[in-house]
Structures are given as C-alpha cells and as structure tokens.
Amino acid sequence: MAMFSKSTEKELPSFIFISIFVIIIIECMVGVIANGFILAIHVAIWIQKKAVSTSGRILVFLSVSRIGLHSFMILEISLVLTVSLSFYKDKLSKLFQVSFVFLHYCGLWFPACLSFFYFMKIASFSSPLFLKLKWRLSGWIPRLLWLSVLISFSCSMLFFKDTYTVLNNYSHVINIYNYTKELNYVKTNVVSVALFLGVLIPLIIFVMAATMLIISLKRHILHMKSSTTGSRDLSMEAHMGAIKATSYFLILYFFNALTLFLIISNILNASFFWYILLRIVLAAFPAAHSVLLIQGNPGLRRAWKKLQSQIHLQLRADSELSN
C-alpha cells in the first residue's frame, strides 16, 4: 500500500535501502509473471471455448488484481526517489493510495472466494444445507466476485477523504551515492468499518473454508486407509497433497491479512523497521500464492512446463543462429 510511516531521524545506509527495494521488486516481478501466465492461460481458454470454468473465473479476477497490485508497488518504488513532497498533498496522492487499499482488499476477498469454492467442490458432508449450497455454487460465485469488488471499492473509498495527512515533523533521510532525499511519512486514521469488511470478514471465510476442507480430506483419508494398494494409494497421495497445499495457503493468507491489518491500523507505532518488513511480506504473499497455484493445478503446471520447453528451444535456436 502506498503509505509511509514515522521513523527516527537516522541515515539509512544506501546498500540496505537498495537491497530492500531489490527484494520487493523481485517479489513483484515474480508476481507479475506468475499472474500474467495464469491470466493468459484462462483468457485463452475463455476465447477458445467461449466459456470459462468457475475456478477459472475466480483466477482471472485474482490474477488481474494481483498484476495491478504488483505494478503499483513497482511504480511506488520508482516514485519514492523521484517525486517531490507535493505529490503527497494533492488529489493524485489520495487516488494513488486508495487504489492500493482497493487492490489489497481484492487480494484478500478473491482468495477467500477461491477457498470457499474449493471447499464446496471438494469437501464431502451430508448436511442438507451443505448439499443445497453445493448445488447452487456455480451460480453464486460470479455474484460473490462482483460483491467482493464492490465491498473492496466501498471500503477503500472510506480512506479517501482526510485519511492521509503529511507529518512534516517526522522525516527519514536516505543517502544514496551522495544523493540525499528526505522522505516525509504519512499517518493513517483507521476506519474500523473498512478494516472489518476488508480484512476480518474475508479472513474468517478463508480460515473456515480451508479448515473445513482439511477436516473433510482427513476424514476421507481415514476411510481409505483400510486399502493401501492401487488407485487407493494414488488417491491418498492426492488427498495428502491437497491437505499440504491448503495448509500452506492458510498460513500465507493469515500472515498476509495480519500484515495488512498492522500497516493500516498503525499498531506498531509506525516504526521504519517494521514498515519495511511488513512491505516485504505484503509483496511476497501474492507472488508465493500464485506460484503455488501454478504448481498445484495440473493444467497450469503442464502449460508452464510446455512454455519452459518452448522458451528453451527458442533460446537454443537463437544461440545456434548467432554461432
């Protein structure tokens, strides 16, 4: 999120400053490439078949929001050393920063929808309510996605007016190769409603759906343990893989939601160290989650290996032509 925090007046060593930016840029580039690949595959399927699966629709929404988020992060880093303080005082600054809130909230709601979809699709419960929801799932997901966009947009607009105010009393001096620039940090007035709708609710949905899916898969494994040969073995391996993947997603999602909450609420008293650490975590989650989605989806994994093979052949052909 395009938001700076208060820090002590100490000079930040240039190599640390550059290292931090390099780490965040690498995370963002990985995220853009991974989500660009996911988006391209599903858009191609959409065009070819004139239709897209429910999970594919969710991944399209998720990929677009993450590409936008990582692109904004790269743009922010580029602006940090090139834009004057007046940038933070005009309307453009508010629009720029509210966009980050919107994209981060979308980045919480869309994975929550994906987790809910996988839970309803894969889990097996005999509850009549569960079966009724499962039957209507495909019709509900598009509405949930657009509702997520509406909630994210509404919550982000709560941050638009009189939310970001420049604190001229606090600054941090950065010296990079004899170039000194004073960064003035920004404080956020916390909007409780926005935090509740934008962070807490999707977190609850994701945690509950992922936990119930893990419980369902473990129950299924216990039922299959009476047989340990043939397809049962393969099925148990698939279930264990799904449990591990869901557990990884759950851990990543929880820390991402916690990080976003800490940055917006300013609970850590705007420490520069914590601000940088939290920014690195915010950039890491969308990239790591997208890479895991590619690795965990057979279709995406095959397409990625095919793309790697084509790139390798093209590079070898270009090398032979140059020689």
BALOBA-1460 file (C-alpha; in Angstrom, 3 decimals):
// residues 323
<rec num="1" residu="m" x="0.000" y="0.000" z="0.000"/>
<rec num="2" residu="a" x="1.285" y="3.463" z="-0.816"/>
<rec num="3" residu="m" x="1.634" y="4.550" z="2.735"/>
<rec num="4" residu="f" x="4.687" y="5.718" z="4.660"/>
<rec num="5" residu="s" x="5.268" y="5.688" z="8.362"/>
<rec num="6" residu="k" x="7.036" y="7.666" z="11.005"/>
<rec num="7" residu="s" x="10.622" y="6.797" z="11.865"/>
<rec num="8" residu="t" x="13.562" y="8.151" z="13.749"/>
<rec num="9" residu="e" x="15.863" y="10.636" z="12.101"/>
<rec num="10" residu="k" x="18.736" y="8.354" z="11.168"/>
<rec num="11" residu="e" x="20.539" y="7.915" z="7.948"/>
<rec num="12" residu="l" x="19.667" y="4.683" z="6.189"/>
<rec num="13" residu="p" x="22.764" y="3.021" z="4.639"/>
<rec num="14" residu="s" x="22.470" y="3.030" z="0.875"/>
<rec num="15" residu="f" x="23.199" y="-0.685" z="0.439"/>
<rec num="16" residu="i" x="20.382" y="-1.624" z="2.861"/>
<rec num="17" residu="f" x="17.976" y="0.751" z="1.137"/>
<rec num="18" residu="i" x="18.856" y="-0.638" z="-2.310"/>
<rec num="19" residu="s" x="18.684" y="-4.243" z="-1.040"/>
<rec num="20" residu="i" x="15.186" y="-3.666" z="0.339"/>
<rec num="21" residu="f" x="13.977" y="-2.220" z="-2.947"/>
<rec num="22" residu="v" x="15.601" y="-5.040" z="-4.940"/>
<rec num="23" residu="i" x="13.870" y="-7.674" z="-2.775"/>
<rec num="24" residu="i" x="10.455" y="-6.022" z="-3.195"/>
<rec num="25" residu="i" x="10.954" y="-5.541" z="-6.948"/>
<rec num="26" residu="i" x="11.962" y="-9.207" z="-7.381"/>
<rec num="27" residu="e" x="8.856" y="-10.300" z="-5.463"/>
<rec num="28" residu="c" x="6.699" y="-8.034" z="-7.608"/>
<rec num="29" residu="m" x="8.249" y="-9.276" z="-10.859"/>
<rec num="30" residu="v" x="7.670" y="-12.898" z="-9.840"/>
<rec num="31" residu="g" x="4.073" y="-11.987" z="-9.026"/>
<rec num="32" residu="v" x="3.511" y="-10.208" z="-12.339"/>
<rec num="33" residu="i" x="4.980" y="-13.121" z="-14.335"/>
<rec num="34" residu="a" x="3.077" y="-15.824" z="-12.421"/>
<rec num="35" residu="n" x="-0.254" y="-13.988" z="-12.508"/>
<rec num="36" residu="g" x="0.275" y="-12.915" z="-16.098"/>
<rec num="37" residu="f" x="0.739" y="-16.570" z="-17.003"/>
<rec num="38" residu="i" x="-2.397" y="-17.644" z="-15.094"/>
<rec num="39" residu="l" x="-4.398" y="-14.847" z="-16.714"/>
<rec num="40" residu="a" x="-3.139" y="-15.631" z="-20.217"/>
<rec num="41" residu="i" x="-3.987" y="-19.333" z="-19.916"/>
<rec num="42" residu="h" x="-7.542" y="-18.757" z="-18.710"/>
<rec num="43" residu="v" x="-8.245" y="-15.934" z="-21.154"/>
<rec num="44" residu="a" x="-7.049" y="-18.209" z="-23.989"/>
<rec num="45" residu="i" x="-9.390" y="-20.970" z="-22.772"/>
<rec num="46" residu="w" x="-12.204" y="-18.430" z="-22.456"/>
<rec num="47" residu="i" x="-11.701" y="-17.254" z="-26.055"/>
<rec num="48" residu="q" x="-11.281" y="-20.759" z="-27.441"/>
<rec num="49" residu="k" x="-14.245" y="-22.379" z="-25.710"/>
<rec num="50" residu="k" x="-16.413" y="-19.263" z="-25.390"/>
<rec num="51" residu="a" x="-16.762" y="-20.176" z="-21.724"/>
<rec num="52" residu="v" x="-14.661" y="-20.422" z="-18.577"/>
<rec num="53" residu="s" x="-14.933" y="-22.667" z="-15.543"/>
<rec num="54" residu="t" x="-15.972" y="-21.280" z="-12.179"/>
<rec num="55" residu="s" x="-12.482" y="-21.721" z="-10.756"/>
<rec num="56" residu="g" x="-11.040" y="-20.137" z="-13.892"/>
<rec num="57" residu="r" x="-13.300" y="-17.115" z="-13.444"/>
<rec num="58" residu="i" x="-12.050" y="-16.656" z="-9.878"/>
<rec num="59" residu="l" x="-8.433" y="-16.986" z="-11.012"/>
<rec num="60" residu="v" x="-8.973" y="-14.353" z="-13.717"/>
<rec num="61" residu="f" x="-10.266" y="-11.859" z="-11.136"/>
<rec num="62" residu="l" x="-7.454" y="-12.777" z="-8.747"/>
<rec num="63" residu="s" x="-4.718" y="-12.509" z="-11.387"/>
<rec num="64" residu="v" x="-5.889" y="-9.107" z="-12.653"/>
<rec num="65" residu="s" x="-5.966" y="-7.670" z="-9.124"/>
<rec num="66" residu="r" x="-2.503" y="-9.021" z="-8.307"/>
<rec num="67" residu="i" x="-0.950" y="-7.770" z="-11.527"/>
<rec num="68" residu="g" x="-2.369" y="-4.353" z="-10.711"/>
<rec num="69" residu="l" x="-1.108" y="-4.552" z="-7.122"/>
<rec num="70" residu="h" x="2.441" y="-5.532" z="-8.024"/>
<rec num="71" residu="s" x="2.556" y="-2.963" z="-10.823"/>
<rec num="72" residu="f" x="1.539" y="-0.257" z="-8.343"/>
<rec num="73" residu="m" x="4.229" y="-1.420" z="-5.929"/>
<rec num="74" residu="i" x="6.899" y="-1.137" z="-8.623"/>
<rec num="75" residu="l" x="5.563" y="2.287" z="-9.584"/>
<rec num="76" residu="e" x="5.650" y="3.398" z="-5.953"/>
<rec num="77" residu="i" x="9.304" y="2.404" z="-5.600"/>
<rec num="78" residu="s" x="10.099" y="4.364" z="-8.747"/>
<rec num="79" residu="l" x="8.323" y="7.421" z="-7.343"/>
<rec num="80" residu="v" x="9.921" y="7.353" z="-3.894"/>
<rec num="81" residu="l" x="13.160" y="8.954" z="-5.077"/>
<rec num="82" residu="t" x="11.833" y="10.997" z="-7.956"/>
<rec num="83" residu="v" x="8.674" y="12.754" z="-6.789"/>
<rec num="84" residu="s" x="8.608" y="15.813" z="-4.562"/>
<rec num="85" residu="l" x="6.667" y="16.173" z="-1.338"/>
<rec num="86" residu="s" x="3.893" y="17.995" z="-3.190"/>
<rec num="87" residu="f" x="2.927" y="14.644" z="-4.681"/>
<rec num="88" residu="y" x="1.598" y="13.564" z="-1.275"/>
<rec num="89" residu="k" x="-0.509" y="16.673" z="-0.848"/>
<rec num="90" residu="d" x="-2.653" y="16.710" z="-3.956"/>
<rec num="91" residu="k" x="-5.645" y="14.692" z="-5.157"/>
<rec num="92" residu="l" x="-3.424" y="12.331" z="-7.140"/>
<rec num="93" residu="s" x="-1.816" y="11.099" z="-3.942"/>
<rec num="94" residu="k" x="-5.148" y="10.148" z="-2.403"/>
<rec num="95" residu="l" x="-6.262" y="8.414" z="-5.576"/>
<rec num="96" residu="f" x="-2.946" y="6.572" z="-5.754"/>
<rec num="97" residu="q" x="-3.100" y="5.392" z="-2.157"/>
<rec num="98" residu="v" x="-6.794" y="4.444" z="-2.187"/>
<rec num="99" residu="s" x="-6.001" y="2.269" z="-5.225"/>
<rec num="100" residu="f" x="-3.587" y="0.312" z="-3.061"/>
<rec num="101" residu="v" x="-6.230" y="-0.218" z="-0.389"/>
<rec num="102" residu="f" x="-8.678" y="-1.415" z="-3.045"/>
<rec num="103" residu="l" x="-6.190" y="-3.838" z="-4.626"/>
<rec num="104" residu="h" x="-5.096" y="-5.234" z="-1.264"/>
<rec num="105" residu="y" x="-8.699" y="-5.804" z="-0.208"/>
<rec num="106" residu="c" x="-9.413" y="-7.530" z="-3.524"/>
<rec num="107" residu="g" x="-6.308" y="-9.594" z="-2.813"/>
<rec num="108" residu="l" x="-7.988" y="-10.827" z="0.373"/>
<rec num="109" residu="w" x="-11.532" y="-11.300" z="-0.936"/>
<rec num="110" residu="f" x="-10.718" y="-13.210" z="-4.154"/>
<rec num="111" residu="p" x="-8.588" y="-15.901" z="-2.424"/>
<rec num="112" residu="a" x="-11.385" y="-16.203" z="0.148"/>
<rec num="113" residu="c" x="-13.822" y="-16.881" z="-2.717"/>
<rec num="114" residu="l" x="-11.377" y="-19.412" z="-4.187"/>
<rec num="115" residu="s" x="-11.015" y="-21.171" z="-0.826"/>
<rec num="116" residu="f" x="-14.790" y="-21.261" z="-0.400"/>
<rec num="117" residu="f" x="-15.200" y="-22.675" z="-3.931"/>
<rec num="118" residu="y" x="-12.635" y="-25.465" z="-3.363"/>
<rec num="119" residu="f" x="-14.251" y="-26.315" z="-0.030"/>
<rec num="120" residu="m" x="-17.706" y="-26.602" z="-1.581"/>
<rec num="121" residu="k" x="-16.399" y="-28.507" z="-4.603"/>
<rec num="122" residu="i" x="-14.094" y="-30.995" z="-2.873"/>
<rec num="123" residu="a" x="-15.424" y="-31.436" z="0.668"/>
<rec num="124" residu="s" x="-17.954" y="-34.129" z="1.411"/>
<rec num="125" residu="f" x="-20.586" y="-33.535" z="4.097"/>
<rec num="126" residu="s" x="-24.101" y="-34.963" z="4.390"/>
<rec num="127" residu="s" x="-25.692" y="-31.795" z="5.721"/>
<rec num="128" residu="p" x="-28.759" y="-30.751" z="3.660"/>
<rec num="129" residu="l" x="-27.663" y="-27.106" z="3.836"/>
<rec num="130" residu="f" x="-24.204" y="-28.011" z="2.509"/>
<rec num="131" residu="l" x="-25.673" y="-30.039" z="-0.360"/>
<rec num="132" residu="k" x="-28.059" y="-27.198" z="-1.248"/>
<rec num="133" residu="l" x="-25.206" y="-24.656" z="-1.290"/>
<rec num="134" residu="k" x="-23.074" y="-27.028" z="-3.359"/>
<rec num="135" residu="w" x="-25.838" y="-27.416" z="-5.939"/>
<rec num="136" residu="r" x="-26.162" y="-23.628" z="-6.365"/>
<rec num="137" residu="l" x="-22.431" y="-22.887" z="-6.156"/>
<rec num="138" residu="s" x="-21.749" y="-22.183" z="-9.839"/>
<rec num="139" residu="g" x="-24.482" y="-19.553" z="-9.983"/>
<rec num="140" residu="w" x="-23.346" y="-17.854" z="-6.805"/>
<rec num="141" residu="i" x="-19.617" y="-17.465" z="-7.487"/>
<rec num="142" residu="p" x="-19.900" y="-14.696" z="-10.150"/>
<rec num="143" residu="r" x="-22.130" y="-12.712" z="-7.774"/>
<rec num="144" residu="l" x="-19.669" y="-13.261" z="-4.907"/>
<rec num="145" residu="l" x="-16.806" y="-11.999" z="-7.072"/>
<rec num="146" residu="w" x="-18.588" y="-8.785" z="-8.020"/>
<rec num="147" residu="l" x="-19.756" y="-8.365" z="-4.424"/>
<rec num="148" residu="s" x="-16.093" y="-8.661" z="-3.388"/>
<rec num="149" residu="v" x="-15.174" y="-5.911" z="-5.844"/>
<rec num="150" residu="l" x="-17.993" y="-3.706" z="-4.510"/>
<rec num="151" residu="i" x="-17.001" y="-4.249" z="-0.862"/>
<rec num="152" residu="s" x="-13.317" y="-3.618" z="-1.616"/>
<rec num="153" residu="f" x="-14.133" y="-0.440" z="-3.528"/>
<rec num="154" residu="s" x="-16.521" y="0.840" z="-0.839"/>
<rec num="155" residu="c" x="-14.014" y="0.174" z="1.945"/>
<rec num="156" residu="s" x="-11.181" y="1.831" z="0.037"/>
<rec num="157" residu="m" x="-13.282" y="4.953" z="-0.543"/>
<rec num="158" residu="l" x="-13.593" y="5.330" z="3.231"/>
<rec num="159" residu="f" x="-9.866" y="6.098" z="3.193"/>
<rec num="160" residu="f" x="-10.172" y="8.791" z="0.531"/>
<rec num="161" residu="k" x="-11.190" y="11.893" z="2.452"/>
<rec num="162" residu="d" x="-8.910" y="13.313" z="5.143"/>
<rec num="163" residu="t" x="-7.286" y="9.960" z="5.733"/>
<rec num="164" residu="y" x="-3.700" y="10.633" z="4.737"/>
<rec num="165" residu="t" x="-2.021" y="13.704" z="6.186"/>
<rec num="166" residu="v" x="1.625" y="14.571" z="5.799"/>
<rec num="167" residu="l" x="3.525" y="14.816" z="9.050"/>
<rec num="168" residu="n" x="6.250" y="17.348" z="8.429"/>
<rec num="169" residu="n" x="7.587" y="16.865" z="11.969"/>
<rec num="170" residu="y" x="8.867" y="13.381" z="11.140"/>
<rec num="171" residu="s" x="11.273" y="12.512" z="8.393"/>
<rec num="172" residu="h" x="13.809" y="9.939" z="7.392"/>
<rec num="173" residu="v" x="16.949" y="10.863" z="5.491"/>
<rec num="174" residu="i" x="18.259" y="8.449" z="2.899"/>
<rec num="175" residu="n" x="21.710" y="8.861" z="1.408"/>
<rec num="176" residu="i" x="22.361" y="7.014" z="-1.834"/>
<rec num="177" residu="y" x="25.637" y="7.679" z="-3.621"/>
<rec num="178" residu="n" x="25.850" y="11.266" z="-2.370"/>
<rec num="179" residu="y" x="22.196" y="11.854" z="-3.228"/>
<rec num="180" residu="t" x="20.129" y="12.822" z="-0.194"/>
<rec num="181" residu="k" x="16.361" y="12.915" z="-0.178"/>
<rec num="182" residu="e" x="14.038" y="13.500" z="2.774"/>
<rec num="183" residu="l" x="11.090" y="11.176" z="2.896"/>
<rec num="184" residu="n" x="8.117" y="12.565" z="4.777"/>
<rec num="185" residu="y" x="5.928" y="9.884" z="6.219"/>
<rec num="186" residu="v" x="2.223" y="9.561" z="6.241"/>
<rec num="187" residu="k" x="-0.128" y="8.628" z="9.041"/>
<rec num="188" residu="t" x="-3.446" y="6.840" z="8.614"/>
<rec num="189" residu="n" x="-6.658" y="7.435" z="10.523"/>
<rec num="190" residu="v" x="-8.023" y="3.935" z="10.980"/>
<rec num="191" residu="v" x="-11.510" y="3.293" z="9.643"/>
<rec num="192" residu="s" x="-12.914" y="0.441" z="11.713"/>
<rec num="193" residu="v" x="-15.638" y="-0.483" z="9.242"/>
<rec num="194" residu="a" x="-13.131" y="-0.765" z="6.399"/>
<rec num="195" residu="l" x="-10.865" y="-2.998" z="8.468"/>
<rec num="196" residu="f" x="-13.774" y="-5.223" z="9.455"/>
<rec num="197" residu="l" x="-15.217" y="-5.635" z="5.948"/>
<rec num="198" residu="g" x="-11.933" y="-5.556" z="4.068"/>
<rec num="199" residu="v" x="-9.740" y="-7.731" z="6.298"/>
<rec num="200" residu="l" x="-11.619" y="-9.573" z="9.036"/>
<rec num="201" residu="i" x="-14.568" y="-10.991" z="7.073"/>
<rec num="202" residu="p" x="-12.533" y="-12.471" z="4.176"/>
<rec num="203" residu="l" x="-10.034" y="-13.811" z="6.736"/>
<rec num="204" residu="i" x="-12.850" y="-15.609" z="8.600"/>
<rec num="205" residu="i" x="-14.241" y="-17.019" z="5.322"/>
<rec num="206" residu="f" x="-10.820" y="-18.238" z="4.175"/>
<rec num="207" residu="v" x="-9.864" y="-19.793" z="7.521"/>
<rec num="208" residu="m" x="-13.223" y="-21.535" z="7.977"/>
<rec num="209" residu="a" x="-13.349" y="-22.863" z="4.396"/>
<rec num="210" residu="a" x="-9.723" y="-24.055" z="4.446"/>
<rec num="211" residu="t" x="-10.094" y="-25.661" z="7.893"/>
<rec num="212" residu="m" x="-13.309" y="-27.462" z="6.953"/>
<rec num="213" residu="l" x="-11.715" y="-28.674" z="3.715"/>
<rec num="214" residu="i" x="-8.732" y="-30.075" z="5.625"/>
<rec num="215" residu="i" x="-11.074" y="-31.822" z="8.085"/>
<rec num="216" residu="s" x="-13.095" y="-33.325" z="5.220"/>
<rec num="217" residu="l" x="-9.974" y="-34.565" z="3.423"/>
<rec num="218" residu="k" x="-8.583" y="-36.110" z="6.605"/>
<rec num="219" residu="r" x="-11.890" y="-37.899" z="7.220"/>
<rec num="220" residu="h" x="-11.781" y="-39.252" z="3.687"/>
<rec num="221" residu="i" x="-8.204" y="-40.478" z="4.177"/>
<rec num="222" residu="l" x="-9.218" y="-42.342" z="7.345"/>
<rec num="223" residu="h" x="-11.957" y="-44.100" z="5.363"/>
<rec num="224" residu="m" x="-9.485" y="-45.128" z="2.663"/>
<rec num="225" residu="k" x="-6.805" y="-46.461" z="4.995"/>
<rec num="226" residu="s" x="-8.365" y="-49.909" z="5.020"/>
<rec num="227" residu="s" x="-6.953" y="-50.372" z="1.499"/>
<rec num="228" residu="t" x="-3.363" y="-49.412" z="0.627"/>
<rec num="229" residu="t" x="-2.990" y="-50.658" z="-2.948"/>
<rec num="230" residu="g" x="-3.650" y="-49.407" z="-6.461"/>
<rec num="231" residu="s" x="-5.818" y="-46.380" z="-7.021"/>
<rec num="232" residu="r" x="-6.473" y="-46.022" z="-3.281"/>
<rec num="233" residu="d" x="-2.756" y="-45.331" z="-2.791"/>
<rec num="234" residu="l" x="-2.777" y="-42.696" z="-5.502"/>
<rec num="235" residu="s" x="-5.980" y="-41.186" z="-4.135"/>
<rec num="236" residu="m" x="-4.494" y="-40.964" z="-0.642"/>
<rec num="237" residu="e" x="-1.403" y="-39.252" z="-2.052"/>
<rec num="238" residu="a" x="-3.615" y="-36.746" z="-3.866"/>
<rec num="239" residu="h" x="-5.561" y="-36.059" z="-0.682"/>
<rec num="240" residu="m" x="-2.376" y="-35.590" z="1.352"/>
<rec num="241" residu="g" x="-1.061" y="-33.217" z="-1.310"/>
<rec num="242" residu="a" x="-4.301" y="-31.234" z="-1.156"/>
<rec num="243" residu="i" x="-4.058" y="-31.018" z="2.643"/>
<rec num="244" residu="k" x="-0.461" y="-29.744" z="2.459"/>
<rec num="245" residu="a" x="-1.304" y="-27.190" z="-0.239"/>
<rec num="246" residu="t" x="-4.334" y="-25.935" z="1.683"/>
<rec num="247" residu="s" x="-2.258" y="-25.671" z="4.867"/>
<rec num="248" residu="y" x="0.391" y="-23.614" z="3.048"/>
<rec num="249" residu="f" x="-2.298" y="-21.337" z="1.606"/>
<rec num="250" residu="l" x="-3.842" y="-20.926" z="5.044"/>
<rec num="251" residu="i" x="-0.545" y="-19.908" z="6.661"/>
<rec num="252" residu="l" x="0.347" y="-17.486" z="3.849"/>
<rec num="253" residu="y" x="-3.109" y="-15.933" z="3.827"/>
<rec num="254" residu="f" x="-3.202" y="-15.452" z="7.593"/>
<rec num="255" residu="f" x="0.143" y="-13.642" z="7.669"/>
<rec num="256" residu="n" x="-0.831" y="-11.500" z="4.684"/>
<rec num="257" residu="a" x="-4.108" y="-10.419" z="6.341"/>
<rec num="258" residu="l" x="-2.296" y="-9.768" z="9.632"/>
<rec num="259" residu="t" x="0.357" y="-7.704" z="7.843"/>
<rec num="260" residu="l" x="-2.229" y="-5.582" z="6.034"/>
<rec num="261" residu="f" x="-4.092" y="-5.008" z="9.291"/>
<rec num="262" residu="l" x="-0.900" y="-3.923" z="11.090"/>
<rec num="263" residu="i" x="0.035" y="-1.466" z="8.339"/>
<rec num="264" residu="i" x="-3.411" y="0.128" z="8.090"/>
<rec num="265" residu="s" x="-4.019" y="0.268" z="11.843"/>
<rec num="266" residu="n" x="-0.501" y="1.562" z="12.566"/>
<rec num="267" residu="i" x="-0.406" y="-0.565" z="15.731"/>
<rec num="268" residu="l" x="3.383" y="-0.854" z="15.581"/>
<rec num="269" residu="n" x="3.701" y="2.920" z="16.035"/>
<rec num="270" residu="a" x="4.996" y="3.448" z="12.507"/>
<rec num="271" residu="s" x="8.464" y="2.005" z="13.148"/>
<rec num="272" residu="f" x="10.535" y="2.226" z="9.971"/>
<rec num="273" residu="f" x="11.965" y="-1.287" z="10.533"/>
<rec num="274" residu="w" x="8.515" y="-2.847" z="10.877"/>
<rec num="275" residu="y" x="7.177" y="-0.809" z="7.964"/>
<rec num="276" residu="i" x="9.850" y="-2.215" z="5.639"/>
<rec num="277" residu="l" x="9.428" y="-5.764" z="6.956"/>
<rec num="278" residu="l" x="5.662" y="-5.616" z="6.515"/>
<rec num="279" residu="r" x="6.012" y="-4.228" z="2.989"/>
<rec num="280" residu="i" x="8.249" y="-7.170" z="2.052"/>
<rec num="281" residu="v" x="5.640" y="-9.595" z="3.432"/>
<rec num="282" residu="l" x="2.830" y="-7.819" z="1.546"/>
<rec num="283" residu="a" x="4.704" y="-8.206" z="-1.724"/>
<rec num="284" residu="a" x="5.670" y="-11.814" z="-1.003"/>
<rec num="285" residu="f" x="2.227" y="-13.335" z="-0.360"/>
<rec num="286" residu="p" x="0.553" y="-12.695" z="-3.754"/>
<rec num="287" residu="a" x="3.679" y="-13.892" z="-5.582"/>
<rec num="288" residu="a" x="4.159" y="-17.030" z="-3.464"/>
<rec num="289" residu="h" x="0.460" y="-17.913" z="-3.543"/>
<rec num="290" residu="s" x="0.331" y="-17.572" z="-7.330"/>
<rec num="291" residu="v" x="3.406" y="-19.795" z="-7.786"/>
<rec num="292" residu="l" x="1.817" y="-22.422" z="-5.519"/>
<rec num="293" residu="l" x="-1.418" y="-22.194" z="-7.537"/>
<rec num="294" residu="i" x="0.530" y="-22.987" z="-10.710"/>
<rec num="295" residu="q" x="2.345" y="-25.877" z="-9.049"/>
<rec num="296" residu="g" x="-0.852" y="-27.278" z="-7.534"/>
<rec num="297" residu="n" x="-3.037" y="-27.055" z="-10.655"/>
<rec num="298" residu="p" x="-2.315" y="-29.897" z="-13.150"/>
<rec num="299" residu="g" x="-3.452" y="-27.876" z="-16.168"/>
<rec num="300" residu="l" x="-1.436" y="-24.799" z="-15.240"/>
<rec num="301" residu="r" x="1.567" y="-26.943" z="-14.343"/>
<rec num="302" residu="r" x="1.516" y="-28.678" z="-17.735"/>
<rec num="303" residu="a" x="1.136" y="-25.355" z="-19.546"/>
<rec num="304" residu="w" x="4.052" y="-23.874" z="-17.570"/>
<rec num="305" residu="k" x="6.321" y="-26.824" z="-18.424"/>
<rec num="306" residu="k" x="5.305" y="-26.530" z="-22.076"/>
<rec num="307" residu="l" x="6.119" y="-22.811" z="-22.020"/>
<rec num="308" residu="q" x="9.504" y="-23.501" z="-20.417"/>
<rec num="309" residu="s" x="10.243" y="-26.092" z="-23.106"/>
<rec num="310" residu="q" x="9.319" y="-23.677" z="-25.893"/>
<rec num="311" residu="i" x="11.471" y="-20.914" z="-24.384"/>
<rec num="312" residu="h" x="14.397" y="-23.337" z="-24.051"/>
<rec num="313" residu="l" x="14.064" y="-24.452" z="-27.689"/>
<rec num="314" residu="q" x="13.802" y="-20.852" z="-28.885"/>
<rec num="315" residu="l" x="16.887" y="-19.816" z="-26.934"/>
<rec num="316" residu="r" x="18.843" y="-22.767" z="-28.300"/>
<rec num="317" residu="a" x="17.736" y="-21.940" z="-31.843"/>
<rec num="318" residu="d" x="18.776" y="-18.311" z="-31.398"/>
<rec num="319" residu="s" x="22.132" y="-19.456" z="-29.996"/>
<rec num="320" residu="e" x="22.758" y="-21.702" z="-32.992"/>
<rec num="321" residu="l" x="21.873" y="-18.896" z="-35.418"/>
<rec num="322" residu="s" x="24.235" y="-16.489" z="-33.693"/>
<rec num="323" residu="n" x="27.076" y="-19.016" z="-33.939"/>
